[in-house]
Structure formats: structure tokens, C-alpha cells
Amino acid sequence: MINALSFDIEEYFHAEVFSGVVRREQWSGLESRVARTTELLLDVLDEATTAATFFVLGWVAERHGALVRRIAERGHEVACHGYGHQMITRLSRSEFTADLERAKGLIEDAAGVGVIGYRAPTFSVVRETLWSLEVLAEKGFQYDSSIFPILHDRYGIADAPRFAHRRTTQSGAELTEFPLSTVVRGRWRIPVAGGGYFRLLPYWVTRRAIRDINAREGQPAMVYLHPWELDADQPRLPMGRLSRFRHSVNTGRTESRLRRLLREFEFGPVRAVLGKVDLPLAGGVA
């Protein structure tokens, strides 16, 4: 079975953990590392002859257009991660629409291809912001991959469908949602196959989870990472002990774990995976 492989292309300082530490007007003065770490990802994928989806931040596309073009030219899907990495929970509908339009235009201009996929910064499509899916459909997006069907202190809709499904908007349009992967253990949904969970949990947990999702549940998994998660030498910005642990734990092991994952499972871009699965209708956006 082909699983979805995705990367959220942003700088290390765009992570939500730094939102109260680094002001947006300071971003341009910080060391940029996104190009070198994304190039590393591209090389790793070339060696594995694997294509993926790159959810690019508009802020990055504006400053590293050639990088975005190379992503597309090397056979990967380019999708949208918003412009300024602002959680939707902090935006009004009009602000979100403006952010989305700005990002989509910049990314499409840089990549030279149309963009149909979106992932919200910090998975901030939550119950209170489901209206954002209506906006995505209005702006021509065909799928979203922002909902984490778990209970979490920053994001998540605990009772949301766990696998890819279709939603109908109030205007009658359809939008596909491809949630982040979880496994069920007793009463709990356990997040797996991406980000800090991929770095923190032993590798065998990820491998077993993807095998269970594929074999027992007959569904593709959604794997996600950020380029800064392969960068153990990134600058250390001030933060609390728990935040530092979440952000940097095992970054020195991520590349080797990713290479192992690519050897053991088959992956492809989100749009290609969605074309191979049945998509049940799971209700409207509101």
C-alpha cells in the first residue's frame, strides 16, 4: 500500500514553540537554514526514488523561490502551508482568507504549478475553525491535511474521522480531508508517524503503527516532518525546558530513521495517494 509522505517547509524559528520568543519582524534577521535542510530532504528522497508532498510556507516561497521551483522540478507535489505560520485560531475569516490568497499566489509563482492542497500551521483546523475548510473550497483547494484526530493541548479534534474522507461545504462543493495518522489503543487514539512523535517514540513503534494502519485497517498512513527536524545544529533560541525537549529531541536521529522508513514502506505524494483510496462522505464543514 502507498502511504502519504509530507513535509512542512518552514524555518526552525517558525515553529509555534517560538511564537512568544521571536517577533515576526525579527525573522528576516535570523539565520536561514530551510534551503540546506530541504535540499537534504530532496537528496534523501532521490536516493529512495520516492516522491512526496511539500507544504510550503508562503514566507519561504517569497524568499527562496528557486528552492520551491526545484521541489517541483524534482517530481514532488507542492502544496500550501499558509503565509506567515499563524495559527488559524488567531485569525478572523477575512485575515485567514488574505493569508491563504497571498501564500497560494507566491507558491504557485515560485513552483510554476497549481496548488490544490493545504495544511494549517500547527494543525490549527480545530472544532472552532472548521469554517476555514469552507474558505479552502472557495479558493480552489481540493484537499486539506490539517486535522489531528486526537486530544492535545494545542490542536486536534478528538472525535474526528481518522482516515481520508470527503466533506461537503455549505455551498455544495466538496473538500477531501486527509487527517494525520493515529492508532487506537483501548480508549485512546495515539498519534504516530510524524514530527515529534516520530522523533520521540522508538522507531519500532512507528513501523508497527504504519503496518497496523495498512494491514489491519486497510488505510494509507500520513507521515509528516519538518526540515528543521533533521537539523541537530540549528541555533538554540531561548525557551522553556519542556518546549526545548519537544522541539529538539532526537533531531540527530531523524535522517537515519527517515531513510529506514523509506526502505521499509512505499510512499507517494498526497494527491497520488488520494487517487487510490475510497473516500467516504463524512458530513459538512459546519
ABEGO torsion letter per residue (X at the ends): XBBBBBBBBBBAAABAAAAAABBAAAAAABBBAAAAAAAAAAAAAAAAGBBBBBBBBAAAAAABAAAAAAAAAAGBBBBBAEAAGBBAAABBAAAAAAAAAAAAAAAAAAAGBBBABBBBBGGABBAAAAAAAAAAAAAGBABBBABBBBBBAABEBAABBABBBBBBBAAGBBBBBBBBBBBBBEABBBBBGBEAAAAABBAAAAAAAAAAAAAAAGBBBBBBBBAAAABAABBBBBBBAAAAAAAABGAAAAAAAAAAAAAABBBBBAAAAAAABBBBBAEBAX
